[in-house]
Amino acid sequence: MSEHVLITGGAGFIGTRLAARFARDGHRVTVLDSLSPQVHGNDPETTSPLLRSLDGIADVVVGTVTSTDDLRTALEGATIVIHLAAETGTGQSMYEIDRYVDANVGGTAKLLDLLANEDHGVRRIVIASSRSIYGEGTYVTGDGRRVHPPHRADADMSAGDFDVHAAGEGPISLVPTDESALLHPSSVYGITKQMQESLVMTVAPTIGIEGTSVRYQNVYGPGQSLKNPYTGILSIFSTLIRQGKEINIFEDGEESRDFVYIDDVVEATFLAATDPRAAGETFNVGSGVATTVNEVVAALFDAFGREVPTRISGNYRLGDIRHNVADTTRLRETLGFTPQVPFREGVRTFVEWVLTEPIEADGYQRSLDEMSKRNLLK
């Protein structure tokens, strides 16, 4: 069955790859995107390869999810909606609170309000949620009990203790976090992602639409923005390596994330949008492997074939979590999908692409200065 798919935020890193995936299977694709300068530059028509990649693949509506009129235009004829549109960046969300809440929560509310009150043909909506909604995720105690520890204390981290602790417990150990875990985000960004997901998964079934949530872990790969200082450490560190600048490794470098390659994310999202078994379900989309920041640096040095100075500084950001790794059992057992790209292989492919791109102006230090000024970076 041919679908008409609307991808909000579809001119971004994930959205453009997803649009190509649907078009390849013969589906019609519409993209709604505000073409934010932070992602696309000041002249997207000439500076954004992501936007250009949609030529011949999708109809592009330049607009915002905070506008009912723009949403109404983009939704015309749609049968599936994939809601990617969101402001992203844990650190930035802690001081641009109104912008993040307006776009992420307000935009989702406007989308659902329109679907609840006007005629449409949408039968499924997929919400792009985030690992950030879990906060510190799941740990086990020495006697095997599962616990969900609170956010780390500023006082502990300022003393160089970056580990996660649970009151009244001895040492606790990280385990993969599954979809039933406690949701307790530690940043404004995480709070807005939890609200987006809750709105969609609560409202959609009441108005006759199938809701599905995909909780993305740390997505990376070719096409990721190299100019946006809030996109993630692979892009940030790659730019620093190409510039020959020092890499400041926060905390002790042993903090970890679940890095998942873009192609795996696209395929999982495609299945979440099209497979009947995905209706009403929530899926972690990750690799299921925790990789430390120190391991990221080593993998990048190997892929670039060069090194730059590194400094383990003990700096830390309020709102950051210590570790993250997803339990992807539900994705495998329900949809039969297992991510295919190991981290080292994905990094090599990512770096091969990076080396074909211009070296972007370094906005990373400016982003750190903005956080330091607000006492969010210590």
C-alpha positions in Angstrom: 0.0 0.0 0.0 1.4 3.4 -1.0 1.4 5.9 1.8 1.6 9.7 1.9 4.1 10.4 4.7 4.6 13.7 6.4 7.9 14.1 8.2 8.0 17.1 10.5 11.5 18.4 10.9 12.2 16.3 7.8 15.0 18.4 6.4 17.3 17.4 9.2 19.9 14.7 9.6 17.4 11.9 10.3 14.5 13.2 8.4 16.3 13.5 5.0 17.5 9.9 5.2 14.1 8.8 6.3 12.5 10.7 3.4 14.8 8.9 0.9 13.9 5.5 2.5 10.2 6.1 2.0 10.6 7.4 -1.5 12.7 4.4 -2.4 9.7 2.2 -1.6 7.4 4.3 -3.7 5.7 6.3 -1.0 4.9 10.0 -1.4 6.8 12.2 1.1 6.1 15.7 2.4 8.6 17.5 4.6 7.7 20.4 7.0 10.8 22.2 8.3 11.6 25.6 9.6 15.2 25.4 8.1 16.7 26.6 11.4 20.0 28.6 10.8 21.6 26.6 13.6 21.3 23.5 11.5 21.1 24.7 7.9 23.0 28.0 7.9 21.7 31.4 7.0 21.0 30.7 3.3 19.7 27.1 3.3 19.1 27.0 -0.5 22.8 27.3 -1.0 24.4 26.2 2.3 22.3 23.2 3.3 23.2 19.9 1.6 20.5 18.3 3.7 17.9 20.4 2.0 19.3 19.8 -1.4 19.2 16.1 -0.8 15.4 16.3 -0.8 15.2 17.4 -4.5 13.1 15.0 -6.4 12.3 13.0 -3.2 9.9 15.1 -1.2 7.7 18.1 -1.3 9.1 20.7 1.1 6.9 23.0 3.1 9.0 25.7 4.8 7.2 26.4 8.0 7.0 25.6 11.7 5.1 23.2 13.9 4.2 26.1 16.1 1.9 27.4 13.2 -1.4 25.7 12.8 -1.6 27.1 9.2 1.8 25.5 8.3 0.7 22.2 9.9 -2.6 22.3 8.0 -0.8 22.8 4.7 1.7 20.1 5.3 -0.9 17.5 6.5 -3.0 17.7 3.4 -3.4 14.1 2.1 -1.0 12.6 4.7 -1.7 9.0 6.0 1.4 8.7 8.2 3.0 11.4 10.3 6.6 11.0 11.6 7.0 13.8 14.2 10.8 14.6 14.3 10.5 18.4 14.7 12.1 19.5 17.9 14.8 21.8 19.3 17.7 19.6 20.4 20.5 20.1 22.8 20.6 19.2 26.4 22.9 22.0 27.5 21.2 24.7 25.5 17.7 23.7 26.7 18.7 24.6 30.2 18.8 28.3 29.4 16.6 28.6 26.3 13.7 27.1 28.1 10.8 29.0 26.5 12.0 28.2 23.0 12.4 24.5 23.7 9.0 24.2 25.4 7.3 26.2 22.7 8.7 24.2 19.8 8.7 20.7 21.4 5.6 20.7 23.6 3.6 23.5 21.9 4.3 22.2 18.4 3.2 18.7 19.4 0.1 20.1 21.0 -0.8 22.1 17.9 -0.4 19.0 15.7 -2.6 16.9 17.9 -5.2 19.7 18.3 -5.5 20.0 14.6 -5.8 16.2 14.1 -8.5 16.1 16.9 -10.6 18.8 15.4 -10.3 18.8 11.6 -10.8 16.2 8.9 -7.7 14.3 7.9 -6.6 10.9 6.6 -3.8 10.2 9.2 -3.9 6.6 10.5 -0.6 6.5 12.4 1.7 9.0 14.1 5.3 8.1 15.1 6.8 10.3 17.7 10.6 10.6 17.9 11.3 10.4 21.6 14.7 10.3 23.3 16.8 8.3 25.7 17.0 11.6 27.7 13.6 10.8 29.3 15.1 8.1 31.4 17.4 10.4 33.3 20.1 8.2 34.8 18.4 5.0 33.7 18.5 1.6 35.3 21.0 0.2 37.8 21.1 -3.0 40.0 22.1 -3.2 43.6 24.5 -5.8 45.0 21.6 -8.2 45.8 20.1 -7.8 42.3 17.3 -5.3 42.8 16.7 -2.8 40.0 16.8 0.9 41.0 16.5 4.2 39.2 18.9 6.6 41.0 18.3 10.3 41.2 20.2 13.0 39.3 23.8 13.5 40.4 24.4 16.2 42.9 26.5 19.3 42.0 28.3 19.0 45.3 29.5 15.4 44.5 30.6 16.3 41.0 32.5 19.4 42.2 34.4 17.1 44.5 35.3 14.8 41.5 32.8 12.1 42.3 31.0 11.6 39.0 29.5 8.2 39.8 25.8 7.6 40.3 24.5 6.9 43.8 21.2 5.7 45.3 20.4 6.7 48.8 20.7 3.9 51.3 22.3 1.6 48.8 25.9 0.4 48.4 27.6 0.3 45.1 25.2 0.0 42.1 25.9 -1.2 38.6 24.6 0.0 35.2 22.4 -2.3 33.2 20.5 -1.7 29.9 17.4 0.4 30.4 14.2 -1.0 29.0 11.0 0.8 28.0 9.3 0.1 31.4 12.0 2.0 33.3 11.1 5.1 35.4 10.9 8.3 33.4 12.7 11.1 35.3 14.5 13.4 32.8 17.4 15.6 34.1 17.2 18.4 31.6 14.6 20.7 30.0 15.2 18.9 26.7 14.4 15.6 28.3 11.3 17.0 30.0 10.0 18.2 26.6 10.7 14.9 25.0 8.8 13.1 27.7 5.8 15.5 27.2 5.9 15.1 23.5 5.7 11.3 23.8 3.0 11.4 26.5 0.9 13.7 24.5 1.0 11.6 21.3 0.6 8.2 23.1 -2.3 9.5 25.1 -4.2 11.5 22.5 -3.7 9.5 19.4 -5.8 6.4 20.3 -8.6 8.6 21.5 -9.0 10.1 18.0 -8.6 6.9 16.1 -4.9 7.2 15.2 -2.3 4.5 15.9 0.5 6.0 18.1 4.1 4.6 18.1 7.1 6.0 20.0 10.7 5.5 19.1 13.2 6.5 21.8 16.4 7.4 20.0 19.7 7.0 21.7 22.7 9.0 20.5 22.3 9.0 16.7 25.4 9.6 14.5 26.6 9.2 11.0 27.3 10.9 7.6 25.1 14.0 7.2 25.2 15.0 10.9 25.6 18.7 11.3 29.2 19.8 11.7 28.3 23.4 12.3 25.8 23.0 15.1 27.7 22.9 18.4 24.8 21.1 20.1 24.7 18.0 17.9 27.0 15.7 19.8 30.6 14.9 20.6 31.4 13.0 17.4 30.8 16.1 15.2 32.4 18.4 17.8 35.5 16.3 18.3 35.9 15.7 14.6 36.0 19.4 13.9 38.5 19.9 16.7 40.7 17.1 15.3 40.7 18.7 11.8 41.5 22.1 13.3 44.4 20.6 15.3 42.8 21.9 18.6 42.9 20.3 22.0 39.9 18.1 23.0 38.6 18.9 26.5 37.2 15.7 27.9 34.6 16.4 30.6 34.3 14.5 33.9 36.8 11.6 33.8 36.1 10.5 30.3 34.4 7.3 31.6 30.9 8.6 31.1 29.2 6.5 28.4 26.4 6.7 25.8 24.7 4.3 23.4 25.7 5.4 19.9 23.5 4.2 17.1 24.3 4.6 13.4 21.9 6.6 11.2 21.0 3.8 8.8 19.9 1.6 11.7 17.8 4.5 13.1 16.2 5.0 9.7 15.3 1.4 9.3 13.8 1.1 12.8 11.7 4.2 12.3 10.5 3.0 8.9 9.3 -0.2 10.5 7.7 1.7 13.4 5.7 3.7 10.8 4.7 0.8 8.5 4.6 -2.5 10.4 1.1 -3.3 11.9 2.8 -4.8 14.9 4.2 -1.4 15.9 0.8 0.2 16.6 0.6 1.4 20.2 4.2 0.3 21.0 7.2 2.1 22.4 10.7 1.1 21.2 14.2 1.9 22.3 16.3 2.5 19.2 19.9 2.0 20.0 22.9 -0.3 19.6 22.6 -1.8 23.1 26.3 -1.1 23.7 27.7 1.5 26.1 30.7 3.5 24.7 32.7 5.8 26.9 33.9 9.2 25.8 37.5 8.0 26.1 36.6 5.2 23.7 35.0 7.7 21.3 38.2 9.8 21.2 40.3 6.7 20.6 38.0 5.5 17.7 38.1 9.0 16.1 41.9 9.2 16.3 42.1 5.8 14.7 39.7 6.7 11.9 41.4 10.0 11.2 44.9 8.5 11.4 46.0 11.4 13.6 45.8 12.7 17.1 45.5 16.0 18.9 46.2 16.9 22.5 43.5 15.8 25.0 42.8 17.0 28.5 40.6 15.2 31.0 39.5 18.4 32.8 36.9 17.3 35.3 34.5 19.9 33.9 30.9 18.9 34.0 27.5 20.2 32.8 24.5 20.3 35.0 21.7 18.3 33.4 24.1 15.7 31.9 23.7 12.0 32.8 26.6 9.7 33.7 25.8 6.6 31.6 23.2 5.3 29.1 22.7 2.0 27.3 19.4 0.8 25.8 17.8 -2.6 26.2 16.6 -3.2 22.6 14.8 -6.5 23.2 11.4 -5.2 22.4 12.5 -3.8 19.0 14.0 -7.2 18.2 11.2 -9.4 19.4 8.3 -7.2 18.1 9.6 -6.0 14.8 12.5 -8.5 14.2 15.0 -5.7 13.9 18.5 -5.6 15.3 21.0 -2.7 14.6 23.7 -3.8 12.2 26.5 -1.3 12.3 29.2 -1.7 15.1 30.5 1.6 16.5 34.0 1.4 15.2 32.7 0.6 11.7 30.2 3.4 11.8 32.9 5.9 13.0 35.1 5.0 10.1 32.3 5.7 7.6 31.4 8.9 9.4 35.0 10.1 9.3 35.3 9.3 5.6 32.4 11.6 5.0 33.6 14.3 7.3 36.9 14.5 5.3 34.9 15.4 2.2 33.2 18.4 4.0 34.6 21.9 4.6 36.0 22.6 8.0 33.3 24.5 9.7 33.8 27.5 12.0 34.1 26.4 15.6 31.0 27.4 17.5 31.7 24.9 20.3 33.6 27.2 22.6 30.9 29.8 22.3 28.3 27.3 23.4 30.5 26.4 26.4 30.9 30.1 27.2 27.1 30.5 27.2 26.7 27.7 29.7 29.6 28.9 31.9 28.1 32.4 32.1 24.9 30.8 33.5 26.8 28.6 35.9 25.6 25.4 34.1 29.2 24.4 33.1 31.5 23.9 36.1 
